[in-house]
Amino acid sequence: MIYKKSDVVNVVTKITQEKFKSKFSFVKNVFYVPNFVDSNKMKKYEKDLTLQKELSLEGKMVFGYAGNIGGAQGIKIITDAAKITFENSNIVYMIIGDGVDKDLIKKEIEVNKLSNVLLIPPFSRDEIIKYISLFDVMIIPLIKNELFRMTIPSKLYEAMSAEIPVLLSVDGEARKIVETSDCGYFVEPENSIMLAEKIKYCFSNQAEIISKGENGRKYSLQNFDREKVVNDFYNKLNSNE
């Protein structure tokens, strides 16, 4: 009933737009307007050297995750990859956040004596920027679920805008963005062996991953910048009058 009475329906992924048009063909205007990121706030920051020293991360390559530690995220893929790369003491993992699976991750770290994994509590959005500045690569995982093929994690927009290359363990539309923008690498969801291999590759090709980060920032400014997306939405609404 709501769809039939709507002049416009806005969707935030292209896959959703295709499915919506197929299922509700009577809706004339289905706008694709993606979620956005504040490019002025989420940008590349110089590493916080004081924090880097405090966490003993000098000379280390940091693979980070910041966000909810829940069942859907499947964060165990990170601790499993940490076991595989454990012998390389210059590869470190930072997991920032809270959630229902935090105790599971904490236990994984303790039982397996993963000194290469830092589990850090959540901070305010302003404070966490200092920690994210230490990320050389951002890991963005979700469990294997067909529903997530239509999902674009907000962390992807933020990592791209912050010029941080990504290891994306999400298939579907999010993967297309990463491959089109050339801002990182795809990892099969829940495949810790593949994640570990990509991490080793990143470690051995650090100049290449820096360019991936630059690609992400450029693509984000062109497609997901807050001001641009809002203006595009405004223009679409006006053209529909």
Secondary structure as GFF3:
##gff-version 3
##sequence-region A 1 241
A	DSSP	alpha_helix	2	5	.	.	.	ID=ss1
A	DSSP	beta_strand	9	11	.	.	.	ID=ss2
A	DSSP	alpha_helix	14	23	.	.	.	ID=ss3
A	DSSP	beta_strand	30	32	.	.	.	ID=ss4
A	DSSP	alpha_helix	49	54	.	.	.	ID=ss5
A	DSSP	beta_strand	61	68	.	.	.	ID=ss6
A	DSSP	alpha_helix	76	84	.	.	.	ID=ss7
A	DSSP	beta_strand	91	98	.	.	.	ID=ss8
A	DSSP	alpha_helix	102	111	.	.	.	ID=ss9
A	DSSP	beta_strand	117	120	.	.	.	ID=ss10
A	DSSP	alpha_helix	125	132	.	.	.	ID=ss11
A	DSSP	beta_strand	137	141	.	.	.	ID=ss12
A	DSSP	three_ten_helix	146	150	.	.	.	ID=ss13
A	DSSP	alpha_helix	154	161	.	.	.	ID=ss14
A	DSSP	beta_strand	166	169	.	.	.	ID=ss15
A	DSSP	alpha_helix	173	181	.	.	.	ID=ss16
A	DSSP	beta_strand	184	186	.	.	.	ID=ss17
A	DSSP	alpha_helix	192	204	.	.	.	ID=ss18
A	DSSP	alpha_helix	206	223	.	.	.	ID=ss19
A	DSSP	alpha_helix	226	239	.	.	.	ID=ss20
###
